[in-house]
Amino acid sequence: MLFTIAVVLIILWLLGLVSGVVMGQFIHILLVVAIVLILVSLISGRGK
């Protein structure tokens, strides 16, 4: 359990090191993709 928490924290720390402009753009792209997928599922009727 503690090993898993440590690994997650190390990964988050490494992501924080590279979280400049590239990570900001990547997060925005993921948000746009998520919104598009939600809209497609709602329009196709699977959002119920």
N, C-alpha and C positions, 0 to 999 in steps of 0.2 A: 504494500500500500504506500509506504513512504517512498519507495523507489519510483513508483509511478508518478507520484506528486512531484518528486525531484526532476524526473525526466520532462514532465509537462512544463515546469517552471523554467528549465534550461531551454526548452524549445521556444517558449514565449520570450525569454531573454534574448535569444538569438534573433528572433523575428523583430524584436525591438531595436536591435543593432542595425538592421537593414530597412527600418521602417521610414525611410525618407520618402521621396516623391514616388518611387516605384511602388512601395507598399500602399500608399494612399490611392494611387490609380488602380491598383489591383483590387483593393477593397471596394472602390466605387464600381468597378466592372462587375464584381460579384453581386453587389447590391442590385445593379441594373438587371443582371441575368435572373436573380431571384424574383424581382418584381415582374419581369416578363413571364417567367414560368407560372407565377401565381395568377397573372391575368389570363394566360392561356388555359389554365385549369378551370378558372371561373367561367370563361366564355364557352368552353367545351362542355360544361355542366358537371364536371367532376369535383367541384368545390363544395358539394353538399355534405 
